[in-house]
Amino acid sequence: MAIHYNLAKVYAISDDDKDFVLQIINLFVDEVPSDIKEMKAGIKEKDYARAYSFAHKTKPTLDLLGMDAAKEEILQIEQWTKDKGKKKEIKEVYKSLKSRVDLALDEVKKDFDL
């Protein structure tokens, strides 16, 4: 049983289509890590548009994978970009998000032999 992600939504919207589930998993594994890095670069450079863009892009995948806490952190990052906040205000949120994503990635790769 998965600890760091939950595929219930994916199975529900796909009528248990295994190929669709694998597409979502591959999307997560292939794109989310680089999106997280781009988000970090946006935060570091205070490029609010870049940080927002990659946070917004990542949000639906985290939602589909039942990663609610990570999704909430994405929402905080989006709000930070709108508020044009200071880096120190979002640093810990980003670290927590990255940690959650890394744990889920490791678990997904193991569970799906990727």
PDB file as gemmi writes it, atoms N, CA and C in Angstrom:
CRYST1    1.000    1.000    1.000  90.00  90.00  90.00 P 1                      
ATOM      1  N   MET A   1       0.837  -1.191   0.000  1.00  0.00           N  
ATOM      2  CA  MET A   1       0.000   0.000   0.000  1.00  0.00           C  
ATOM      3  C   MET A   1       0.883   1.255   0.000  1.00  0.00           C  
ATOM      4  N   ALA A   2       0.541   2.173  -0.847  1.00  0.00           N  
ATOM      5  CA  ALA A   2       1.309   3.412  -0.969  1.00  0.00           C  
ATOM      6  C   ALA A   2       1.120   4.298   0.264  1.00  0.00           C  
ATOM      7  N   ILE A   3       2.204   4.907   0.683  1.00  0.00           N  
ATOM      8  CA  ILE A   3       2.170   5.794   1.848  1.00  0.00           C  
ATOM      9  C   ILE A   3       2.158   7.259   1.422  1.00  0.00           C  
ATOM     10  N   HIS A   4       2.931   7.584   0.388  1.00  0.00           N  
ATOM     11  CA  HIS A   4       3.147   8.975   0.012  1.00  0.00           C  
ATOM     12  C   HIS A   4       2.300   9.447  -1.163  1.00  0.00           C  
ATOM     13  N   TYR A   5       1.486   8.566  -1.708  1.00  0.00           N  
ATOM     14  CA  TYR A   5       0.583   8.932  -2.795  1.00  0.00           C  
ATOM     15  C   TYR A   5      -0.622   8.002  -2.753  1.00  0.00           C  
ATOM     16  N   ASN A   6      -1.674   8.368  -3.480  1.00  0.00           N  
ATOM     17  CA  ASN A   6      -2.900   7.577  -3.498  1.00  0.00           C  
ATOM     18  C   ASN A   6      -3.502   7.674  -4.897  1.00  0.00           C  
ATOM     19  N   LEU A   7      -3.659   6.560  -5.553  1.00  0.00           N  
ATOM     20  CA  LEU A   7      -4.150   6.546  -6.929  1.00  0.00           C  
ATOM     21  C   LEU A   7      -5.668   6.418  -7.053  1.00  0.00           C  
ATOM     22  N   ALA A   8      -6.385   6.587  -5.954  1.00  0.00           N  
ATOM     23  CA  ALA A   8      -7.842   6.423  -5.987  1.00  0.00           C  
ATOM     24  C   ALA A   8      -8.502   7.331  -7.028  1.00  0.00           C  
ATOM     25  N   LYS A   9      -8.113   8.595  -7.091  1.00  0.00           N  
ATOM     26  CA  LYS A   9      -8.703   9.524  -8.068  1.00  0.00           C  
ATOM     27  C   LYS A   9      -8.397   9.087  -9.495  1.00  0.00           C  
ATOM     28  N   VAL A  10      -7.165   8.654  -9.726  1.00  0.00           N  
ATOM     29  CA  VAL A  10      -6.756   8.236 -11.070  1.00  0.00           C  
ATOM     30  C   VAL A  10      -7.583   7.034 -11.507  1.00  0.00           C  
ATOM     31  N   TYR A  11      -7.724   6.066 -10.630  1.00  0.00           N  
ATOM     32  CA  TYR A  11      -8.532   4.886 -10.965  1.00  0.00           C  
ATOM     33  C   TYR A  11      -9.997   5.269 -11.167  1.00  0.00           C  
ATOM     34  N   ALA A  12     -10.490   6.177 -10.347  1.00  0.00           N  
ATOM     35  CA  ALA A  12     -11.895   6.586 -10.452  1.00  0.00           C  
ATOM     36  C   ALA A  12     -12.196   7.267 -11.788  1.00  0.00           C  
ATOM     37  N   ILE A  13     -11.335   8.180 -12.216  1.00  0.00           N  
ATOM     38  CA  ILE A  13     -11.628   8.905 -13.458  1.00  0.00           C  
ATOM     39  C   ILE A  13     -11.315   8.074 -14.704  1.00  0.00           C  
ATOM     40  N   SER A  14     -10.549   6.991 -14.520  1.00  0.00           N  
ATOM     41  CA  SER A  14     -10.159   6.185 -15.682  1.00  0.00           C  
ATOM     42  C   SER A  14     -10.947   4.884 -15.798  1.00  0.00           C  
ATOM     43  N   ASP A  15     -11.899   4.654 -14.891  1.00  0.00           N  
ATOM     44  CA  ASP A  15     -12.620   3.379 -14.851  1.00  0.00           C  
ATOM     45  C   ASP A  15     -11.645   2.204 -14.781  1.00  0.00           C  
ATOM     46  N   ASP A  16     -10.647   2.339 -13.932  1.00  0.00           N  
ATOM     47  CA  ASP A  16      -9.632   1.304 -13.693  1.00  0.00           C  
ATOM     48  C   ASP A  16      -8.806   0.950 -14.922  1.00  0.00           C  
ATOM     49  N   ASP A  17      -8.608   1.908 -15.809  1.00  0.00           N  
ATOM     50  CA  ASP A  17      -7.794   1.710 -17.015  1.00  0.00           C  
ATOM     51  C   ASP A  17      -6.312   1.749 -16.634  1.00  0.00           C  
ATOM     52  N   LYS A  18      -5.675   0.593 -16.656  1.00  0.00           N  
ATOM     53  CA  LYS A  18      -4.273   0.467 -16.225  1.00  0.00           C  
ATOM     54  C   LYS A  18      -3.332   1.308 -17.100  1.00  0.00           C  
ATOM     55  N   ASP A  19      -3.605   1.400 -18.392  1.00  0.00           N  
ATOM     56  CA  ASP A  19      -2.753   2.195 -19.283  1.00  0.00           C  
ATOM     57  C   ASP A  19      -2.803   3.678 -18.914  1.00  0.00           C  
ATOM     58  N   PHE A  20      -4.004   4.159 -18.597  1.00  0.00           N  
ATOM     59  CA  PHE A  20      -4.159   5.557 -18.189  1.00  0.00           C  
ATOM     60  C   PHE A  20      -3.395   5.808 -16.886  1.00  0.00           C  
ATOM     61  N   VAL A  21      -3.511   4.885 -15.961  1.00  0.00           N  
ATOM     62  CA  VAL A  21      -2.813   5.013 -14.676  1.00  0.00           C  
ATOM     63  C   VAL A  21      -1.304   5.106 -14.922  1.00  0.00           C  
ATOM     64  N   LEU A  22      -0.797   4.255 -15.795  1.00  0.00           N  
ATOM     65  CA  LEU A  22       0.634   4.292 -16.108  1.00  0.00           C  
ATOM     66  C   LEU A  22       1.036   5.606 -16.778  1.00  0.00           C  
ATOM     67  N   GLN A  23       0.168   6.171 -17.608  1.00  0.00           N  
ATOM     68  CA  GLN A  23       0.461   7.463 -18.225  1.00  0.00           C  
ATOM     69  C   GLN A  23       0.608   8.548 -17.158  1.00  0.00           C  
ATOM     70  N   ILE A  24      -0.288   8.545 -16.182  1.00  0.00           N  
ATOM     71  CA  ILE A  24      -0.227   9.537 -15.097  1.00  0.00           C  
ATOM     72  C   ILE A  24       1.044   9.333 -14.273  1.00  0.00           C  
ATOM     73  N   ILE A  25       1.365   8.083 -13.979  1.00  0.00           N  
ATOM     74  CA  ILE A  25       2.576   7.774 -13.218  1.00  0.00           C  
ATOM     75  C   ILE A  25       3.814   8.245 -13.987  1.00  0.00           C  
ATOM     76  N   ASN A  26       3.849   7.953 -15.284  1.00  0.00           N  
ATOM     77  CA  ASN A  26       4.994   8.382 -16.091  1.00  0.00           C  
ATOM     78  C   ASN A  26       5.090   9.897 -16.177  1.00  0.00           C  
ATOM     79  N   LEU A  27       3.956  10.570 -16.269  1.00  0.00           N  
ATOM     80  CA  LEU A  27       3.937  12.034 -16.261  1.00  0.00           C  
ATOM     81  C   LEU A  27       4.563  12.550 -14.966  1.00  0.00           C  
ATOM     82  N   PHE A  28       4.162  11.963 -13.852  1.00  0.00           N  
ATOM     83  CA  PHE A  28       4.683  12.355 -12.553  1.00  0.00           C  
ATOM     84  C   PHE A  28       6.196  12.152 -12.492  1.00  0.00           C  
ATOM     85  N   VAL A  29       6.662  10.976 -12.896  1.00  0.00           N  
ATOM     86  CA  VAL A  29       8.080  10.638 -12.809  1.00  0.00           C  
ATOM     87  C   VAL A  29       8.916  11.467 -13.787  1.00  0.00           C  
ATOM     88  N   ASP A  30       8.391  11.687 -14.975  1.00  0.00           N  
ATOM     89  CA  ASP A  30       9.171  12.364 -16.022  1.00  0.00           C  
ATOM     90  C   ASP A  30       9.173  13.885 -15.909  1.00  0.00           C  
ATOM     91  N   GLU A  31       8.070  14.471 -15.492  1.00  0.00           N  
ATOM     92  CA  GLU A  31       7.962  15.928 -15.542  1.00  0.00           C  
ATOM     93  C   GLU A  31       8.043  16.645 -14.201  1.00  0.00           C  
ATOM     94  N   VAL A  32       7.479  16.072 -13.170  1.00  0.00           N  
ATOM     95  CA  VAL A  32       7.398  16.794 -11.895  1.00  0.00           C  
ATOM     96  C   VAL A  32       8.772  17.137 -11.316  1.00  0.00           C  
ATOM     97  N   PRO A  33       9.766  16.234 -11.342  1.00  0.00           N  
ATOM     98  CA  PRO A  33      11.071  16.626 -10.778  1.00  0.00           C  
ATOM     99  C   PRO A  33      11.673  17.860 -11.451  1.00  0.00           C  
ATOM    100  N   SER A  34      11.598  17.939 -12.778  1.00  0.00           N  
ATOM    101  CA  SER A  34      12.164  19.118 -13.455  1.00  0.00           C  
ATOM    102  C   SER A  34      11.305  20.356 -13.188  1.00  0.00           C  
ATOM    103  N   ASP A  35       9.997  20.173 -13.063  1.00  0.00           N  
ATOM    104  CA  ASP A  35       9.125  21.304 -12.731  1.00  0.00           C  
ATOM    105  C   ASP A  35       9.441  21.849 -11.337  1.00  0.00           C  
ATOM    106  N   ILE A  36       9.734  20.956 -10.410  1.00  0.00           N  
ATOM    107  CA  ILE A  36      10.086  21.361  -9.045  1.00  0.00           C  
ATOM    108  C   ILE A  36      11.401  22.157  -9.065  1.00  0.00           C  
ATOM    109  N   LYS A  37      12.360  21.703  -9.883  1.00  0.00           N  
ATOM    110  CA  LYS A  37      13.628  22.434 -10.005  1.00  0.00           C  
ATOM    111  C   LYS A  37      13.411  23.822 -10.601  1.00  0.00           C  
ATOM    112  N   GLU A  38      12.549  23.908 -11.613  1.00  0.00           N  
ATOM    113  CA  GLU A  38      12.247  25.207 -12.224  1.00  0.00           C  
ATOM    114  C   GLU A  38      11.567  26.131 -11.207  1.00  0.00           C  
ATOM    115  N   MET A  39      10.692  25.556 -10.394  1.00  0.00           N  
ATOM    116  CA  MET A  39      10.015  26.329  -9.351  1.00  0.00           C  
ATOM    117  C   MET A  39      11.050  26.880  -8.366  1.00  0.00           C  
ATOM    118  N   LYS A  40      12.016  26.037  -7.997  1.00  0.00           N  
ATOM    119  CA  LYS A  40      13.073  26.466  -7.074  1.00  0.00           C  
ATOM    120  C   LYS A  40      13.865  27.624  -7.678  1.00  0.00           C  
ATOM    121  N   ALA A  41      14.212  27.494  -8.960  1.00  0.00           N  
ATOM    122  CA  ALA A  41      14.967  28.564  -9.633  1.00  0.00           C  
ATOM    123  C   ALA A  41      14.159  29.855  -9.634  1.00  0.00           C  
ATOM    124  N   GLY A  42      12.864  29.749  -9.885  1.00  0.00           N  
ATOM    125  CA  GLY A  42      12.001  30.931  -9.855  1.00  0.00           C  
ATOM    126  C   GLY A  42      11.973  31.578  -8.484  1.00  0.00           C  
ATOM    127  N   ILE A  43      11.908  30.757  -7.444  1.00  0.00           N  
ATOM    128  CA  ILE A  43      11.912  31.277  -6.081  1.00  0.00           C  
ATOM    129  C   ILE A  43      13.251  31.948  -5.780  1.00  0.00           C  
ATOM    130  N   LYS A  44      14.338  31.250  -6.127  1.00  0.00           N  
ATOM    131  CA  LYS A  44      15.678  31.768  -5.844  1.00  0.00           C  
ATOM    132  C   LYS A  44      15.919  33.121  -6.519  1.00  0.00           C  
ATOM    133  N   GLU A  45      15.443  33.247  -7.758  1.00  0.00           N  
ATOM    134  CA  GLU A  45      15.660  34.475  -8.523  1.00  0.00           C  
ATOM    135  C   GLU A  45      14.539  35.504  -8.326  1.00  0.00           C  
ATOM    136  N   LYS A  46      13.591  35.164  -7.485  1.00  0.00           N  
ATOM    137  CA  LYS A  46      12.394  35.989  -7.277  1.00  0.00           C  
ATOM    138  C   LYS A  46      11.704  36.290  -8.614  1.00  0.00           C  
ATOM    139  N   ASP A  47      11.745  35.283  -9.494  1.00  0.00           N  
ATOM    140  CA  ASP A  47      11.027  35.334 -10.764  1.00  0.00           C  
ATOM    141  C   ASP A  47       9.648  34.744 -10.470  1.00  0.00           C  
ATOM    142  N   TYR A  48       8.770  35.610  -9.990  1.00  0.00           N  
ATOM    143  CA  TYR A  48       7.465  35.166  -9.507  1.00  0.00           C  
ATOM    144  C   TYR A  48       6.651  34.478 -10.603  1.00  0.00           C  
ATOM    145  N   ALA A  49       6.731  34.980 -11.833  1.00  0.00           N  
ATOM    146  CA  ALA A  49       5.971  34.391 -12.936  1.00  0.00           C  
ATOM    147  C   ALA A  49       6.442  32.954 -13.205  1.00  0.00           C  
ATOM    148  N   ARG A  50       7.738  32.755 -13.182  1.00  0.00           N  
ATOM    149  CA  ARG A  50       8.295  31.417 -13.413  1.00  0.00           C  
ATOM    150  C   ARG A  50       7.898  30.464 -12.293  1.00  0.00           C  
ATOM    151  N   ALA A  51       8.047  30.892 -11.057  1.00  0.00           N  
ATOM    152  CA  ALA A  51       7.685  30.055  -9.915  1.00  0.00           C  
ATOM    153  C   ALA A  51       6.195  29.707  -9.968  1.00  0.00           C  
ATOM    154  N   TYR A  52       5.372  30.704 -10.272  1.00  0.00           N  
ATOM    155  CA  TYR A  52       3.925  30.467 -10.352  1.00  0.00           C  
ATOM    156  C   TYR A  52       3.601  29.486 -11.472  1.00  0.00           C  
ATOM    157  N   SER A  53       4.201  29.696 -12.623  1.00  0.00           N  
ATOM    158  CA  SER A  53       3.930  28.860 -13.788  1.00  0.00           C  
ATOM    159  C   SER A  53       4.178  27.381 -13.489  1.00  0.00           C  
ATOM    160  N   PHE A  54       5.314  27.080 -12.885  1.00  0.00           N  
ATOM    161  CA  PHE A  54       5.638  25.684 -12.614  1.00  0.00           C  
ATOM    162  C   PHE A  54       4.856  25.130 -11.422  1.00  0.00           C  
ATOM    163  N   ALA A  55       4.522  25.970 -10.464  1.00  0.00           N  
ATOM    164  CA  ALA A  55       3.663  25.521  -9.366  1.00  0.00           C  
ATOM    165  C   ALA A  55       2.283  25.167  -9.914  1.00  0.00           C  
ATOM    166  N   HIS A  56       1.766  26.042 -10.749  1.00  0.00           N  
ATOM    167  CA  HIS A  56       0.433  25.849 -11.333  1.00  0.00           C  
ATOM    168  C   HIS A  56       0.404  24.598 -12.220  1.00  0.00           C  
ATOM    169  N   LYS A  57       1.472  24.367 -12.956  1.00  0.00           N  
ATOM    170  CA  LYS A  57       1.562  23.198 -13.838  1.00  0.00           C  
ATOM    171  C   LYS A  57       1.589  21.900 -13.035  1.00  0.00           C  
ATOM    172  N   THR A  58       2.240  21.912 -11.889  1.00  0.00           N  
ATOM    173  CA  THR A  58       2.429  20.717 -11.063  1.00  0.00           C  
ATOM    174  C   THR A  58       1.191  20.364 -10.240  1.00  0.00           C  
ATOM    175  N   LYS A  59       0.413  21.363  -9.903  1.00  0.00           N  
ATOM    176  CA  LYS A  59      -0.731  21.180  -8.991  1.00  0.00           C  
ATOM    177  C   LYS A  59      -1.697  20.061  -9.402  1.00  0.00           C  
ATOM    178  N   PRO A  60      -2.147  19.979 -10.662  1.00  0.00           N  
ATOM    179  CA  PRO A  60      -3.113  18.923 -11.010  1.00  0.00           C  
ATOM    180  C   PRO A  60      -2.550  17.510 -10.855  1.00  0.00           C  
ATOM    181  N   THR A  61      -1.275  17.338 -11.139  1.00  0.00           N  
ATOM    182  CA  THR A  61      -0.672  16.013 -11.000  1.00  0.00           C  
ATOM    183  C   THR A  61      -0.636  15.600  -9.539  1.00  0.00           C  
ATOM    184  N   LEU A  62      -0.264  16.525  -8.660  1.00  0.00           N  
ATOM    185  CA  LEU A  62      -0.238  16.216  -7.232  1.00  0.00           C  
ATOM    186  C   LEU A  62      -1.644  15.918  -6.723  1.00  0.00           C  
ATOM    187  N   ASP A  63      -2.625  16.634  -7.252  1.00  0.00           N  
ATOM    188  CA  ASP A  63      -4.021  16.396  -6.874  1.00  0.00           C  
ATOM    189  C   ASP A  63      -4.459  15.002  -7.313  1.00  0.00           C  
ATOM    190  N   LEU A  64      -4.165  14.645  -8.544  1.00  0.00           N  
ATOM    191  CA  LEU A  64      -4.531  13.320  -9.051  1.00  0.00           C  
ATOM    192  C   LEU A  64      -3.892  12.202  -8.245  1.00  0.00           C  
ATOM    193  N   LEU A  65      -2.665  12.438  -7.783  1.00  0.00           N  
ATOM    194  CA  LEU A  65      -1.955  11.419  -7.019  1.00  0.00           C  
ATOM    195  C   LEU A  65      -2.308  11.445  -5.533  1.00  0.00           C  
ATOM    196  N   GLY A  66      -3.304  12.220  -5.169  1.00  0.00           N  
ATOM    197  CA  GLY A  66      -3.771  12.241  -3.792  1.00  0.00           C  
ATOM    198  C   GLY A  66      -2.757  12.788  -2.813  1.00  0.00           C  
ATOM    199  N   MET A  67      -1.873  13.634  -3.308  1.00  0.00           N  
ATOM    200  CA  MET A  67      -0.836  14.228  -2.458  1.00  0.00           C  
ATOM    201  C   MET A  67      -1.347  15.572  -1.928  1.00  0.00           C  
ATOM    202  N   ASP A  68      -2.322  15.499  -1.032  1.00  0.00           N  
ATOM    203  CA  ASP A  68      -3.029  16.688  -0.573  1.00  0.00           C  
ATOM    204  C   ASP A  68      -2.131  17.696   0.141  1.00  0.00           C  
ATOM    205  N   ALA A  69      -1.228  17.214   0.980  1.00  0.00           N  
ATOM    206  CA  ALA A  69      -0.341  18.136   1.709  1.00  0.00           C  
ATOM    207  C   ALA A  69       0.571  18.869   0.717  1.00  0.00           C  
ATOM    208  N   ALA A  70       1.084  18.141  -0.270  1.00  0.00           N  
ATOM    209  CA  ALA A  70       1.940  18.770  -1.288  1.00  0.00           C  
ATOM    210  C   ALA A  70       1.130  19.769  -2.109  1.00  0.00           C  
ATOM    211  N   LYS A  71      -0.101  19.433  -2.408  1.00  0.00           N  
ATOM    212  CA  LYS A  71      -0.964  20.354  -3.157  1.00  0.00           C  
ATOM    213  C   LYS A  71      -1.184  21.640  -2.356  1.00  0.00           C  
ATOM    214  N   GLU A  72      -1.375  21.521  -1.062  1.00  0.00           N  
ATOM    215  CA  GLU A  72      -1.547  22.706  -0.210  1.00  0.00           C  
ATOM    216  C   GLU A  72      -0.291  23.570  -0.226  1.00  0.00           C  
ATOM    217  N   GLU A  73       0.870  22.926  -0.255  1.00  0.00           N  
ATOM    218  CA  GLU A  73       2.122  23.683  -0.315  1.00  0.00           C  
ATOM    219  C   GLU A  73       2.255  24.402  -1.660  1.00  0.00           C  
ATOM    220  N   ILE A  74       1.798  23.758  -2.723  1.00  0.00           N  
ATOM    221  CA  ILE A  74       1.786  24.408  -4.042  1.00  0.00           C  
ATOM    222  C   ILE A  74       0.899  25.652  -3.988  1.00  0.00           C  
ATOM    223  N   LEU A  75      -0.253  25.529  -3.351  1.00  0.00           N  
ATOM    224  CA  LEU A  75      -1.164  26.678  -3.226  1.00  0.00           C  
ATOM    225  C   LEU A  75      -0.486  27.815  -2.453  1.00  0.00           C  
ATOM    226  N   GLN A  76       0.291  27.475  -1.433  1.00  0.00           N  
ATOM    227  CA  GLN A  76       1.024  28.493  -0.672  1.00  0.00           C  
ATOM    228  C   GLN A  76       2.080  29.179  -1.549  1.00  0.00           C  
ATOM    229  N   ILE A  77       2.746  28.387  -2.384  1.00  0.00           N  
ATOM    230  CA  ILE A  77       3.746  28.960  -3.286  1.00  0.00           C  
ATOM    231  C   ILE A  77       3.068  29.874  -4.300  1.00  0.00           C  
ATOM    232  N   GLU A  78       1.930  29.448  -4.835  1.00  0.00           N  
ATOM    233  CA  GLU A  78       1.190  30.298  -5.770  1.00  0.00           C  
ATOM    234  C   GLU A  78       0.806  31.618  -5.106  1.00  0.00           C  
ATOM    235  N   GLN A  79       0.333  31.549  -3.869  1.00  0.00           N  
ATOM    236  CA  GLN A  79      -0.050  32.770  -3.157  1.00  0.00           C  
ATOM    237  C   GLN A  79       1.165  33.657  -2.909  1.00  0.00           C  
ATOM    238  N   TRP A  80       2.288  33.039  -2.566  1.00  0.00           N  
ATOM    239  CA  TRP A  80       3.530  33.784  -2.350  1.00  0.00           C  
ATOM    240  C   TRP A  80       3.903  34.553  -3.612  1.00  0.00           C  
ATOM    241  N   THR A  81       3.744  33.929  -4.776  1.00  0.00           N  
ATOM    242  CA  THR A  81       4.091  34.616  -6.028  1.00  0.00           C  
ATOM    243  C   THR A  81       3.155  35.791  -6.273  1.00  0.00           C  
ATOM    244  N   LYS A  82       1.895  35.620  -5.944  1.00  0.00           N  
ATOM    245  CA  LYS A  82       0.927  36.715  -6.136  1.00  0.00           C  
ATOM    246  C   LYS A  82       1.226  37.880  -5.195  1.00  0.00           C  
ATOM    247  N   ASP A  83       1.657  37.525  -3.980  1.00  0.00           N  
ATOM    248  CA  ASP A  83       1.974  38.550  -2.982  1.00  0.00           C  
ATOM    249  C   ASP A  83       3.369  39.149  -3.188  1.00  0.00           C  
ATOM    250  N   LYS A  84       4.138  38.552  -4.100  1.00  0.00           N  
ATOM    251  CA  LYS A  84       5.537  38.949  -4.325  1.00  0.00           C  
ATOM    252  C   LYS A  84       6.302  38.993  -3.003  1.00  0.00           C  
ATOM    253  N   GLY A  85       6.232  37.845  -2.307  1.00  0.00           N  
ATOM    254  CA  GLY A  85       6.820  37.744  -0.981  1.00  0.00           C  
ATOM    255  C   GLY A  85       8.332  37.634  -0.981  1.00  0.00           C  
ATOM    256  N   LYS A  86       8.868  37.596   0.226  1.00  0.00           N  
ATOM    257  CA  LYS A  86      10.310  37.443   0.416  1.00  0.00           C  
ATOM    258  C   LYS A  86      10.656  35.951   0.355  1.00  0.00           C  
ATOM    259  N   LYS A  87      11.887  35.654  -0.105  1.00  0.00           N  
ATOM    260  CA  LYS A  87      12.312  34.253  -0.247  1.00  0.00           C  
ATOM    261  C   LYS A  87      12.208  33.489   1.072  1.00  0.00           C  
ATOM    262  N   LYS A  88      12.601  34.140   2.158  1.00  0.00           N  
ATOM    263  CA  LYS A  88      12.603  33.442   3.444  1.00  0.00           C  
ATOM    264  C   LYS A  88      11.192  33.008   3.857  1.00  0.00           C  
ATOM    265  N   GLU A  89      10.170  33.671   3.327  1.00  0.00           N  
ATOM    266  CA  GLU A  89       8.789  33.321   3.664  1.00  0.00           C  
ATOM    267  C   GLU A  89       8.362  31.992   3.040  1.00  0.00           C  
ATOM    268  N   ILE A  90       9.013  31.577   1.969  1.00  0.00           N  
ATOM    269  CA  ILE A  90       8.554  30.404   1.240  1.00  0.00           C  
ATOM    270  C   ILE A  90       9.577  29.272   1.246  1.00  0.00           C  
ATOM    271  N   LYS A  91      10.750  29.540   1.745  1.00  0.00           N  
ATOM    272  CA  LYS A  91      11.839  28.572   1.719  1.00  0.00           C  
ATOM    273  C   LYS A  91      11.460  27.218   2.345  1.00  0.00           C  
ATOM    274  N   GLU A  92      10.911  27.252   3.538  1.00  0.00           N  
ATOM    275  CA  GLU A  92      10.568  26.008   4.240  1.00  0.00           C  
ATOM    276  C   GLU A  92       9.411  25.280   3.557  1.00  0.00           C  
ATOM    277  N   VAL A  93       8.482  26.036   3.003  1.00  0.00           N  
ATOM    278  CA  VAL A  93       7.358  25.423   2.276  1.00  0.00           C  
ATOM    279  C   VAL A  93       7.902  24.661   1.073  1.00  0.00           C  
ATOM    280  N   TYR A  94       8.819  25.292   0.349  1.00  0.00           N  
ATOM    281  CA  TYR A  94       9.412  24.629  -0.815  1.00  0.00           C  
ATOM    282  C   TYR A  94      10.170  23.367  -0.387  1.00  0.00           C  
ATOM    283  N   LYS A  95      10.958  23.451   0.677  1.00  0.00           N  
ATOM    284  CA  LYS A  95      11.726  22.289   1.146  1.00  0.00           C  
ATOM    285  C   LYS A  95      10.793  21.133   1.495  1.00  0.00           C  
ATOM    286  N   SER A  96       9.697  21.436   2.154  1.00  0.00           N  
ATOM    287  CA  SER A  96       8.729  20.419   2.521  1.00  0.00           C  
ATOM    288  C   SER A  96       8.094  19.799   1.272  1.00  0.00           C  
ATOM    289  N   LEU A  97       7.727  20.648   0.319  1.00  0.00           N  
ATOM    290  CA  LEU A  97       7.141  20.171  -0.937  1.00  0.00           C  
ATOM    291  C   LEU A  97       8.116  19.238  -1.647  1.00  0.00           C  
ATOM    292  N   LYS A  98       9.359  19.662  -1.767  1.00  0.00           N  
ATOM    293  CA  LYS A  98      10.361  18.841  -2.465  1.00  0.00           C  
ATOM    294  C   LYS A  98      10.544  17.504  -1.761  1.00  0.00           C  
ATOM    295  N   SER A  99      10.563  17.519  -0.454  1.00  0.00           N  
ATOM    296  CA  SER A  99      10.705  16.289   0.311  1.00  0.00           C  
ATOM    297  C   SER A  99       9.532  15.336   0.050  1.00  0.00           C  
ATOM    298  N   ARG A 100       8.323  15.868   0.064  1.00  0.00           N  
ATOM    299  CA  ARG A 100       7.138  15.041  -0.193  1.00  0.00           C  
ATOM    300  C   ARG A 100       7.177  14.438  -1.597  1.00  0.00           C  
ATOM    301  N   VAL A 101       7.549  15.257  -2.568  1.00  0.00           N  
ATOM    302  CA  VAL A 101       7.627  14.786  -3.952  1.00  0.00           C  
ATOM    303  C   VAL A 101       8.712  13.715  -4.082  1.00  0.00           C  
ATOM    304  N   ASP A 102       9.862  13.939  -3.461  1.00  0.00           N  
ATOM    305  CA  ASP A 102      10.951  12.958  -3.528  1.00  0.00           C  
ATOM    306  C   ASP A 102      10.533  11.614  -2.923  1.00  0.00           C  
ATOM    307  N   LEU A 103       9.860  11.664  -1.785  1.00  0.00           N  
ATOM    308  CA  LEU A 103       9.394  10.423  -1.151  1.00  0.00           C  
ATOM    309  C   LEU A 103       8.390   9.700  -2.045  1.00  0.00           C  
ATOM    310  N   ALA A 104       7.466  10.449  -2.630  1.00  0.00           N  
ATOM    311  CA  ALA A 104       6.469   9.841  -3.519  1.00  0.00           C  
ATOM    312  C   ALA A 104       7.137   9.275  -4.772  1.00  0.00           C  
ATOM    313  N   LEU A 105       8.108  10.002  -5.317  1.00  0.00           N  
ATOM    314  CA  LEU A 105       8.824   9.513  -6.500  1.00  0.00           C  
ATOM    315  C   LEU A 105       9.522   8.186  -6.214  1.00  0.00           C  
ATOM    316  N   ASP A 106      10.220   8.127  -5.103  1.00  0.00           N  
ATOM    317  CA  ASP A 106      10.907   6.888  -4.734  1.00  0.00           C  
ATOM    318  C   ASP A 106       9.913   5.736  -4.602  1.00  0.00           C  
ATOM    319  N   GLU A 107       8.794   6.016  -3.970  1.00  0.00           N  
ATOM    320  CA  GLU A 107       7.785   4.986  -3.750  1.00  0.00           C  
ATOM    321  C   GLU A 107       7.134   4.547  -5.065  1.00  0.00           C  
ATOM    322  N   VAL A 108       6.809   5.495  -5.918  1.00  0.00           N  
ATOM    323  CA  VAL A 108       6.192   5.182  -7.215  1.00  0.00           C  
ATOM    324  C   VAL A 108       7.144   4.347  -8.062  1.00  0.00           C  
ATOM    325  N   LYS A 109       8.403   4.761  -8.113  1.00  0.00           N  
ATOM    326  CA  LYS A 109       9.393   4.027  -8.914  1.00  0.00           C  
ATOM    327  C   LYS A 109       9.519   2.585  -8.417  1.00  0.00           C  
ATOM    328  N   LYS A 110       9.509   2.412  -7.108  1.00  0.00           N  
ATOM    329  CA  LYS A 110       9.593   1.080  -6.546  1.00  0.00           C  
ATOM    330  C   LYS A 110       8.327   0.280  -6.839  1.00  0.00           C  
ATOM    331  N   ASP A 111       7.166   0.891  -6.629  1.00  0.00           N  
ATOM    332  CA  ASP A 111       5.893   0.199  -6.808  1.00  0.00           C  
ATOM    333  C   ASP A 111       5.623  -0.188  -8.260  1.00  0.00           C  
ATOM    334  N   PHE A 112       6.120   0.611  -9.195  1.00  0.00           N  
ATOM    335  CA  PHE A 112       5.841   0.355 -10.618  1.00  0.00           C  
ATOM    336  C   PHE A 112       7.080  -0.130 -11.381  1.00  0.00           C  
ATOM    337  N   ASP A 113       8.126  -0.505 -10.647  1.00  0.00           N  
ATOM    338  CA  ASP A 113       9.363  -0.995 -11.256  1.00  0.00           C  
ATOM    339  C   ASP A 113       9.890  -0.071 -12.341  1.00  0.00           C  
ATOM    340  N   LEU A 114       9.986   1.206 -12.039  1.00  0.00           N  
ATOM    341  CA  LEU A 114      10.483   2.196 -13.022  1.00  0.00           C  
ATOM    342  C   LEU A 114      11.948   2.506 -12.760  1.00  0.00           C  
TER     343      LEU A 114                                                      
END                                                                             
